């Protein structure tokens, strides 16, 4: 048996049928561990031939995940959630790859939101009793997988499998209330896990506790500053706090400068710096930053560690470049970008009007 899909669910009726339909033909076995559903989740799972087991919820996602792993028979584990789908056309080649793979695990390409670029996540790994999840929330396989890799001298491969995630489009209020105490516990258990700090801050903000959110972001940034080594996901609290300050119309100059120095290749901070320069009317300095964003074509961000809004690579920098050149009286260049915007958004009267204005001004010089 090649692949077992291992899942945990609770009241996933809106999503589960789509998920299980998408992995048909990819997996040889499906294990669904139910943590207390009161809807049709277990019935839907059985209709798809899944093996269903009950698990008494104990406020520990890793424990539930590991219960599913304990029941798996395949050589490989596919770690997937009910609100995710395997993209059509990526299964057959992925199976063929796994049959030949000597790796301990395989990255897959995940689109975390409907309108976002993708990034690489480890969702396929060897079925071995020493490889188990850790963490009460945002559970991770990496500590045990790394130990397995050291013993076996196996690397990490890259699968052709592509996943789409749909869950963020649903109402998150119930999840925020559930996650808050787990996240508070997670940062106590592992204060160096910056992702947990960042998600805790985001959860406070979503629940209307702005002061606690700001305090949590600063706490995470303090941990990053004090750490002697680089920490995973260190950009996240900077990103969250800068976005929060901008929403409050507070200029995050010092924090943004630090973020740009620490994470020079993070394109979200490139955008923020360009916008900051525009607000300071330093248009000539802003132009190279916006031009850098346009190099990626609005399709796929460079690297595989973060997802972006695709508009960060076309609509947003084109609009900013059009404005910068207009304010510098480069009307021909401004018109060129407005025309590009018209091609991207042909129904926009604003871009057509501004393009026409640039034409009149250019020929009146």
C-alpha positions in Angstrom: 0.0 0.0 0.0 1.6 3.3 -1.1 -0.3 6.3 0.4 -2.6 6.7 3.4 -4.4 9.9 3.8 -4.6 10.7 7.6 -7.1 13.3 8.7 -8.8 14.6 11.8 -12.3 16.1 11.5 -15.0 17.7 13.5 -18.2 18.9 11.9 -16.7 19.2 8.4 -19.8 18.3 6.5 -19.5 21.4 4.1 -16.0 20.4 3.0 -15.4 16.7 3.6 -17.1 15.3 0.5 -15.0 17.6 -1.8 -11.8 16.7 -0.1 -12.3 12.9 -0.2 -13.5 13.1 -3.8 -10.3 15.0 -4.7 -7.9 12.3 -3.2 -9.7 9.4 -4.9 -7.1 7.7 -7.2 -4.3 9.2 -5.3 -4.5 7.4 -1.9 -4.9 3.7 -1.2 -6.3 4.2 2.3 -8.1 7.0 4.1 -8.1 7.3 7.9 -10.5 9.8 9.4 -10.3 10.4 13.1 -13.4 12.2 14.3 -13.0 14.4 17.4 -16.7 14.8 18.2 -18.8 15.6 15.1 -22.5 16.2 15.5 -23.1 16.5 11.7 -22.8 14.0 8.9 -19.0 14.0 8.8 -18.6 10.3 9.8 -21.3 9.2 7.4 -19.7 11.1 4.5 -16.3 9.6 5.4 -17.7 6.0 5.4 -19.4 6.6 2.0 -16.0 7.3 0.6 -14.6 4.0 2.0 -12.6 5.7 4.8 -11.8 4.0 8.0 -13.4 6.1 10.7 -12.3 6.2 14.4 -13.5 8.3 17.3 -11.1 10.3 19.4 -12.0 12.0 22.7 -10.9 15.6 22.1 -8.3 16.6 24.7 -7.3 20.1 23.5 -4.3 18.7 21.6 -4.1 18.6 17.8 -0.9 16.6 17.8 -2.5 13.8 19.9 -5.4 13.6 17.4 -3.1 13.6 14.4 -1.0 10.9 15.9 -4.1 8.7 16.6 -4.7 8.8 12.8 -1.0 7.9 12.1 -1.3 4.9 14.5 -4.0 3.4 12.2 -2.2 4.0 8.9 -0.9 1.2 6.8 0.5 2.9 3.7 4.2 3.5 3.1 3.6 7.2 2.9 1.3 9.5 4.8 -0.6 12.3 3.1 -1.4 14.9 5.8 -4.5 16.8 4.6 -7.4 18.7 6.1 -11.1 18.5 5.2 -11.1 22.1 3.8 -8.3 21.2 1.3 -8.5 19.7 -2.1 -5.9 17.9 -4.3 -5.8 19.9 -7.5 -7.0 17.8 -10.5 -4.2 16.5 -12.7 -1.5 16.4 -10.0 -2.2 12.9 -8.5 -1.0 10.5 -11.1 2.5 11.9 -11.4 2.7 12.3 -7.6 2.1 8.6 -7.1 4.7 7.7 -9.7 7.2 10.0 -8.0 6.6 8.5 -4.6 7.2 5.0 -5.9 10.7 6.1 -6.9 11.5 8.5 -4.0 14.2 7.8 -1.4 13.3 10.9 0.6 12.0 11.0 4.1 9.3 13.5 3.1 8.1 15.5 0.1 7.0 19.1 -0.2 3.8 19.8 -2.0 2.6 23.1 -3.4 -0.2 24.7 -1.3 -2.5 27.6 -2.3 -3.6 28.8 1.2 -6.3 31.0 -0.1 -8.5 31.1 -3.3 -6.7 34.3 -4.5 -3.1 33.9 -3.5 0.2 32.6 -4.8 1.4 29.2 -3.5 4.2 28.1 -1.3 5.8 24.7 -0.4 4.7 22.8 2.7 5.7 19.3 3.8 2.5 17.2 3.5 3.9 13.8 2.5 6.2 11.8 4.8 7.3 8.2 5.5 5.0 6.1 7.6 7.3 5.3 10.5 6.5 4.9 14.2 9.2 7.4 15.2 7.7 10.2 13.0 4.9 11.9 15.0 3.4 15.3 15.5 4.2 17.7 18.3 2.3 20.7 19.6 -1.2 21.3 21.0 -2.0 23.7 18.0 -0.1 24.3 14.8 1.2 20.8 15.3 4.4 20.0 13.5 6.1 16.9 12.2 9.5 18.4 11.8 11.3 17.6 15.1 10.7 13.9 14.8 11.2 13.9 11.0 14.6 15.6 11.4 15.7 12.9 13.9 14.5 10.3 11.4 16.5 12.0 8.6 19.6 12.0 10.7 19.4 8.3 11.4 18.5 7.3 7.8 20.5 10.0 5.9 17.3 10.7 3.8 16.6 14.1 2.4 13.4 16.0 1.5 12.0 15.8 -2.0 9.6 17.9 -4.0 6.3 16.4 -5.1 4.2 17.5 -8.1 1.1 17.4 -5.8 -0.9 20.6 -5.6 -3.3 21.5 -2.8 -6.0 24.2 -2.5 -7.2 25.4 0.8 -10.7 26.9 1.2 -11.3 27.2 4.9 -10.3 30.8 5.4 -13.3 31.9 3.3 -15.7 30.6 6.0 -16.6 32.4 9.2 -13.6 32.1 11.6 -15.3 33.3 14.8 -15.8 29.8 16.3 -12.2 28.8 15.5 -10.8 32.0 17.1 -12.6 31.2 20.4 -11.4 27.6 20.3 -7.8 28.5 19.3 -7.2 31.3 21.9 -6.5 29.1 25.0 -4.5 26.6 22.8 -2.3 29.3 21.4 -1.7 30.8 24.9 -0.6 27.3 26.0 1.5 26.8 22.9 3.6 30.0 23.5 4.2 28.9 27.1 5.3 25.4 26.0 7.6 26.7 23.3 8.3 30.5 23.5 10.6 30.3 20.4 7.8 29.2 18.1 7.2 32.6 16.4 4.3 31.3 14.3 2.3 30.6 17.4 3.0 34.1 18.8 1.9 35.6 15.5 -1.3 33.6 15.3 -2.0 34.5 18.9 -1.7 38.2 18.1 -3.9 37.7 15.0 -6.5 35.9 17.1 -6.6 38.7 19.8 -7.1 41.2 17.0 -9.9 39.2 15.4 -11.6 39.0 18.8 -11.3 42.8 19.3 -8.6 42.7 21.9 -6.3 45.2 20.1 -4.0 46.0 23.0 -3.3 42.4 23.6 -2.6 41.8 19.9 -0.1 44.7 19.9 1.5 43.5 23.1 1.8 40.0 21.6 3.5 41.2 18.4 6.0 43.2 20.4 6.7 40.2 22.7 7.4 38.1 19.6 9.7 40.7 18.1 11.6 41.0 21.4 12.2 37.2 21.3 13.5 37.5 17.7 15.8 40.4 18.7 17.2 38.4 21.7 17.7 35.2 19.8 21.2 34.2 18.9 20.1 32.3 15.8 17.5 32.8 13.1 14.0 31.7 14.1 11.4 30.3 11.7 8.6 32.6 10.6 10.4 35.6 12.2 8.9 37.9 9.5 5.3 37.3 10.7 5.1 39.5 13.8 6.8 42.4 11.9 4.3 42.0 9.1 1.3 41.8 11.5 2.4 44.8 13.6 3.3 47.0 10.6 -0.1 46.3 8.9 -1.8 47.1 12.2 0.0 50.4 12.6 -0.7 51.4 9.0 -4.4 50.6 9.6 -4.2 53.0 12.6 -2.5 55.6 10.4 0.8 55.3 12.4 3.9 55.4 10.3 6.0 52.3 11.2 9.3 53.9 10.0 11.7 52.3 12.4 10.0 49.0 12.5 9.8 48.9 8.7 13.5 49.7 8.3 14.3 46.9 10.7 12.0 44.5 8.8 13.6 45.4 5.4 17.1 44.8 6.9 16.1 41.5 8.4 14.0 40.2 5.5 15.3 41.9 2.3 13.7 39.4 0.0 10.3 39.6 1.6 8.2 41.3 -1.1 5.5 42.5 1.3 8.0 44.7 3.0 9.2 45.9 -0.3 5.7 47.1 -1.0 5.4 48.7 2.4 8.6 50.6 1.9 7.6 51.9 -1.5 4.3 53.1 -0.1 6.1 54.8 2.8 8.3 56.7 0.3 5.2 57.7 -1.7 3.6 59.2 1.4 6.9 61.1 1.9 6.6 62.2 -1.7 10.0 60.6 -2.5 8.7 59.2 -5.8 12.0 58.7 -7.5 13.2 56.5 -4.7 10.0 54.5 -4.6 10.0 53.6 -8.3 12.7 50.9 -8.2 10.9 49.2 -5.4 7.6 49.0 -7.3 9.5 48.0 -10.5 11.0 45.1 -8.6 7.6 43.8 -7.7 6.5 43.8 -11.4 9.3 41.4 -12.3 7.4 38.4 -11.0 4.5 38.7 -13.4 1.6 38.4 -10.8 1.7 34.6 -11.2 4.1 33.1 -8.7 6.2 34.8 -6.0 9.9 34.0 -5.9 10.9 31.3 -3.4 8.4 29.0 -1.7 8.1 30.2 1.8 5.2 32.7 1.7 2.0 33.3 -0.1 1.2 36.7 -1.6 -1.8 38.4 -3.1 -1.1 38.2 -6.8 -2.0 41.8 -7.2 1.2 42.6 -5.4 3.0 41.9 -8.7 0.8 43.7 -11.2 -2.2 45.8 -10.2 -0.8 47.4 -7.1 2.7 48.3 -8.3 1.4 49.4 -11.7 -0.9 51.8 -10.0 1.8 53.0 -7.7 4.2 53.5 -10.7 1.6 55.4 -12.6 1.1 57.7 -9.7 4.9 58.2 -9.1 5.5 59.0 -12.7 2.5 61.3 -12.9 3.7 63.3 -9.8 7.2 63.5 -11.5 5.5 64.8 -14.6 6.6 61.7 -16.6 3.2 61.6 -18.3 4.2 59.2 -21.0 5.4 56.6 -18.5 2.4 57.2 -16.3 0.1 56.6 -19.3 1.9 53.4 -20.1 1.1 52.0 -16.7 -2.5 53.1 -16.7 -2.9 51.3 -20.1 -1.4 48.2 -18.5 -4.0 48.6 -15.7 -6.8 48.9 -18.3 -5.7 45.6 -19.8 -5.8 43.9 -16.4 -9.1 45.6 -15.3 -10.9 46.6 -18.5 -14.1 47.7 -16.7 -12.3 50.3 -14.6 -13.4 53.8 -15.7 -10.8 55.3 -13.4 -7.8 53.9 -15.2 -9.2 54.8 -18.6 -9.8 58.4 -17.5 -6.4 58.7 -16.0 -4.8 57.3 -19.1 -6.6 59.8 -21.3 -5.5 62.6 -18.9 -1.9 61.6 -19.2 -2.2 61.6 -23.0 -3.5 65.2 -23.0 -0.8 66.3 -20.6 2.0 64.6 -22.5 1.1 66.3 -25.7 0.6 69.7 -24.1 4.1 69.9 -22.9 
